[in-house]
Amino acid sequence: MTSPNNNGLGDLIRDPDEAIRRMDDWAAGFAAKAERYQAAQEETERLRLTASTSDGAVSVTVGADGTVTDLTFSNKVKSFPLDELSRAILTTMRRAQSGIAEKVAGVMSEQLGDEDRETRTLLLDNLRGRFPDPDEPDEPPAAEPPPTPPAPSGGAATPPASGTSPGPATPPRRGTGADPDEQDNNPW
């Protein structure tokens, strides 16, 4: 049984003005949320992060999507061997990119507050995965593979060569059975 003050669907049907007011409130809240997301997107698109080598020879600026928007060199690079210059550019670019997640997190916090924490966490985790800190070590070393199990009694097992499978070398033929050399062209 419903109470007279439950504000359920029945109340909305009995009071169309209240229903309209609630829908207007919902629409206004939705519009305000859309404006906050639009502002966050626009501010994020304007983000630029710059990193430079310690000697100032190379400076790289990236946008929030990680793309390089500016690359500058000082006269010092004239004496760099090409492989050293390449390394300096890539390392500096990665250092600039590594700050993207932190900057985007700041924009989202400023524009959206505590709204949609799960979405924010997924987005920022994705950015951190795409643009890790180049000064932090990569993945921990992989564990050693498990030892090869002993051969069954009665004979030694020989593991298949790398890249080969223990199956037949050629696929079995398909046909009508009347002629062993007849092959069915059905790929399935």
Secondary structure, DSSP 8 states (H G I E B T S, - for coil): ---TTS--HHHHHH-HHHHHHHHHHHHHHHHHHHHHHHHHHHHHHH-EEEEE-TTSSEEEEEETTS-EEEEEE-GGGGGS-HHHHHHHHHHHHHHHHTTHHHHHHHHHHHHHTTTTHHHHHHHHHHHHHHS--TTS--S-------------TTS------TT--SS-SS----S-SS-TT-------
